[in-house]
């Protein structure tokens, strides 16, 4: 017979070892942008930044920013910004407003790299009780598994879905090894109606992996083959056209939880159409439900990742094999809680392909 204290101990042990990531911790966010500026374009870059800085200052959730230039290489710059929390930053950075704001920078920047961090501990700064709510810190660090999860989404012209599905299901897998520290672990591709979602898992450097995949001949051939069917036109030979397409296609992971890291499951994807402006709130509610489900040893969900951009919310789940894990949609009671945020019922997406690296 299992006592209440033993059950509580088991639950705490599961929580302590749980792999998870989330943008919904409520902690302040530090964004670090590493910028490589073309030689001779430093003044142009500075002027473009000052214009951008004035615009960003008006964005809800923005606290401050700082621009730094390398003392060793004047072409290298560092932009840091602080935000009240991650959700307002992600809402802005994934918006068309952001696409327009950063446009002036592209002509003077050779390369960029963006890093986002929750502030866990700090020294100095404000210490008064009045500032405490705004300066909330995480009570404990999250436990990672070394895997970065990301997704891309785009729509194709209605009526082209069967041909697009055929193209996306029949291509040679790219080389999994990117370099000594980065490799592709898994790619899962789903469709619902004319929407395509490609989820990838990478161990190492996500940006290096994405660039590696884009250079692979087999992937380039697939991208060229689906070009005529895309609702958003793109020219892969035009750097700016390709950049805009993949910027708008990015579907970041905002929450991940692993209840059982060892058990292999069946992969599914659920699409939640959000009401205009309700996507982030919907994603947060789903994240809360998944965190609660991870404490339930009888839950069919082994792992869950929630992706969000604008009004698109996708929940990628690995479920226990068998009928109990099929079509894991919200229970009637939980469906009611989601109802005010949904612009239609959540639906299961069709699996097109799910590929794993042999030694992932």
C-alpha angles and dihedrals in degrees: 000000000000115000125218091249091052091051090050091049091051090049093050090048090052091049093049092053096039118124109223146149129187144168089207100079093108091232122135115265129230115201119196120194118189111201131192109200124201113256110269094016097094095108092046089051092049092052092048090049093051090053091048092046092058091052095046091052088069095053113109112251096024113130108172145324140206134201120209132182123208116254089209102044118021090201091067119082135176125209118190126182135180124217132188088242140334101266097066091047093050091046089056100039092051094049132101086239089065092048089056095043096055095043094097090057097060097075092058102035123085097186142351137195123195124203126182125199136178111226106244102169135003142176128217122003125096116351104171121121090238091064095045099093092052092046098051114162130201113263093216138005121260119244116241133197098208093254123122115207122204138154142198125211134187139152130241130209112282110259094030095083098103093051093045091049090051092051094046094047096052113057134107115259114251120243107283097212112081099171139318092297105029133063139159112250106179142352121197121184124194137174135199116179105317095335119105123198121189114187120192134189119205133183108209126004114011095196092050090049094050092050090047092053092048090056095052111108093220092053093044089053091053092047091051091047094056095042094095091055099050119111090211108057119227140175112211090197089059109075094204094048092049092045093052092048095051092042090057092041095055112118106185124206109245099176138017132175131176115201095176117018097184105050117088113227144186113267121231135166126211123198119212113191105210127209112252108287094007101092099100093045090049091050091050092051091051089049091054091050092049092049089053092047091052088065091056111086089197094057113115091218114097099172133005133189122185119205122193140182126156106315096342117100121174125182114202112196140178110210134190112269116260138056093297091068100049122112095359098197125157118287115248093261093050091043088062091056090053095043098090091053098046127090092197138348120302112254138195114250123225115253111233100174139344116192130178131192109248093238098034 
